Amino acid sequence: MQEQSLSIQEAKYLGNYVIRVYFSSNEAKDIDFSKAFKKLKGYYAKYAEIENFKKFKVENGNLVWGENWDVIFPVWDIYTGKIN
């Protein structure tokens, strides 16, 4: 798997802070974002509220929160589960 060619095709909210992420590699992984979102501070802390967390989008192969991609993680980090 090459890091540069990996993208996110789709994502579904499962519950709490877990999202099933579908990658361009035809793999799906359940990713727990709870630790990462509990660390958000200031303006970005609003995305740690579950109602805001659930409003993620997949845009241009990335999983993002907010109109201006306020919160985004590298796709490779999501794929490898290193988002803490």
C-alpha positions in Angstrom: 0.0 0.0 0.0 1.4 3.4 -1.0 0.7 6.2 1.3 0.3 8.8 -1.5 -2.4 6.9 -3.4 -4.6 6.1 -0.4 -7.8 8.0 -0.1 -11.1 7.8 1.8 -14.1 6.8 -0.3 -16.8 6.8 2.3 -17.4 7.0 6.1 -20.2 6.0 8.3 -20.9 6.9 11.9 -21.2 3.8 14.1 -21.6 5.3 17.6 -19.8 7.2 20.3 -16.6 8.4 18.4 -16.3 5.4 16.1 -16.4 5.8 12.3 -16.2 3.1 9.8 -13.9 4.4 7.1 -13.8 2.9 3.6 -10.5 3.3 1.8 -9.5 3.3 -1.8 -7.7 0.1 -1.1 -11.1 -1.6 -0.8 -10.6 -2.0 2.9 -12.9 -0.7 5.7 -11.7 0.0 9.2 -13.5 1.0 12.4 -11.6 4.0 13.8 -12.1 5.3 17.3 -11.5 9.1 17.3 -12.4 9.5 21.0 -8.8 10.2 22.3 -8.0 12.6 19.5 -11.2 14.6 19.9 -10.9 14.9 23.7 -7.6 16.7 23.1 -9.1 19.5 21.0 -9.0 22.9 22.6 -10.4 26.4 22.1 -12.4 26.9 18.9 -11.9 23.3 17.8 -13.3 21.8 21.1 -16.8 22.2 19.7 -16.2 19.2 17.4 -15.7 17.0 20.5 -19.4 17.4 21.2 -21.0 14.3 19.8 -23.6 16.2 17.7 -20.8 18.1 16.0 -18.6 15.1 15.7 -21.3 13.3 13.7 -21.3 16.1 11.1 -18.1 14.9 9.4 -17.8 14.8 5.6 -15.6 13.0 3.0 -14.2 15.6 0.7 -11.4 15.1 -1.9 -10.5 11.8 -0.3 -10.2 13.2 3.2 -12.4 12.9 6.3 -13.0 16.4 7.6 -15.1 18.4 10.1 -16.2 22.0 9.6 -16.8 24.1 6.5 -13.1 25.0 6.1 -11.7 21.6 7.1 -11.3 22.8 10.7 -10.3 19.3 11.8 -8.6 16.9 9.5 -6.2 13.9 10.0 -3.7 12.6 7.4 -5.4 9.7 5.6 -2.4 7.4 6.3 -2.7 8.1 10.1 -6.4 7.1 9.9 -5.5 4.0 7.9 -2.9 2.9 10.4 -5.0 4.0 13.5 -2.4 6.5 14.7 -4.7 9.4 15.5 -4.3 9.7 19.2 
